[in-house]
Amino acid sequence: MRRKLVVLGGGTAGTMVVNKLYKKLDKRDWSITVIDRDNKHLYQPGLLLLPFGVYTPEELVKDKDRFFPKGVEYRRTGVDHVDPENNRIFLEDGQVVEYDQLVIATGTTPRPDQTPGMDDPAVWRKSIFDFYTFEGSVALKEALDNFTGGRLVIHISEMPIKCPVAPLEFAFLADAYFTERKMREKVEITYVTPLEGAFTKPVCSRQLSYMLTDRHISLEPDFVIEHIDPESKVMISMDEREIPFDLLVTVPVNMGADFIGRSGLGDDLNYVPVSKETFLSKKYENIFALGDASDIPASKAGSVAHFAVDLFAENFMQHIHGRHMTHNFDGHANCFIESGNGKGLLIDFNYQVEPLSGMFPIPIVGPFPLLKESRLNHMGKLAFRWIYWNLLLKARWIPIPSLMSMKGKRQVEIKKGVEVNASN
Amino acid sequence: MPVIRIAEKPVNVNEEGFMTQYDEWNEEIAKELAAQIEIPLTEEHWKIIKFLREDFKVQGETATSRRVQTVGGVPVKEQFALFPKKPAKKMAYIAGLPKPKGCV
């Protein structure tokens, strides 16, 4: 009897997992099955740029199954629940699938229903938009094109969210977009965050705060949303602050898949608690969670999933042979940040090291400047779409190491004095 | 990282004054940290601080406001009443734990 590896979710992480493990596992011993209700693979970084006309909707979607190797079974259905005690998955089509090893890679989803008033039909996708869904991003493009001026509010409901810098990038891109349309003075842009600022890490705070002030983007920090009044179009916070809007671009509460909650495998946001080094479930020896579906304290981003899957594949081979897993993940993330006007920044960091300035070495095309606006970084972001479809998903080699390196980074100067900022 | 004296003990803090060593914390230090940011500690405050300390020991991360509500049993609105304006940051500061962070 062959042993069964089942991967739930055929998105960025799930696709990389099957491609990596298909190469490594002996087909005489293992079968691989992917389960996903939806066969549309979205190039998610493009959802941020689509509203500004950088991409057309068609450029961001391909069939998922064309990225699965031929020998991998694809079942196109959803998951009702997992019975982890008996290694069985109950599918939405009524079938039951057994597994020896399970990988959960069902990602994270925006949930406007979690904030009272947000998904009210009078305002949802009429004056309130999300951009991390295909439909939301397409609808937002139309709303931006038709916007004649007023209060544009860019808002994060609650951490964690998919790609934490995306809302900030949206603010920069909106500033450039309305400037180009020669109507910037008619648009008041406000950035609203539940965190203490747009930048929360010391080096970024010191080096990047100018990016908001120079662009005349106002900041409303520590705003924890309680509800939205759809009639007056006002957001109300837990401490009763009110922010009116004409166009609200929000990142709703993000949650893992509902079946994770139903299966007793999730935390209070349906993320699977796992070891942040190996992605092995804290409760079950044969369940892993990769990509946005896990609770690791790293950014929910494709680059994190990519580095994580590289190490996971090595660990998985040790694990199924009863050996100790030795390829510990360090939380490495590497992200291009669009800053508008054809420029971008690059950040590279991990669990321990905050984003630093300096130069990031990439063979042949590099080095790329870190934490600094440049055209090269914008080109990097655009080139990444080709890399994603052609190299990354298929688990081909990419010249960026899975673990973070300090090469090229400027070390932080530790200030001697102590500031107590908690009351500011 | 700097070492300062709080409640007559040497304590490691980061450049924002947040404690960096879990085991250096005690209730006397918490009282002094709370006084610095003008939070008078009542039983309700202590309930949250003790929850945060215990939860960090198990999870290795500072509990979010949502978690203080769902697991710790104190609604977010009440957290705002007890630690005005910046509950997540102030709770972490007094409990000697890392503050909530974004990625930049």
Interface residues (C-beta under 8 A of the other chain):
Chain A: E158 M159 P164 V165 L168 T193 P194 L195 E196 A198 F199 T200 K201 P202 C204 L208 D222 V224 E226 M238 D239 D268 L269 K276 P297 S299 A333 C335 I337 I347 F349 P355 I414 K415 K416 G417 V418 E419 V420 N421 A422 S423
Chain B: M1 P2 I4 V13 E15 E16 G17 F18 Q36 I37 E38 G60 E61 T64 S65 R66 R67 T70 V71 V76 K77 Q79 F80 P84 K85 K86 A88 K89 K90 Y93 K99 P100 K101 G102 C103 V104
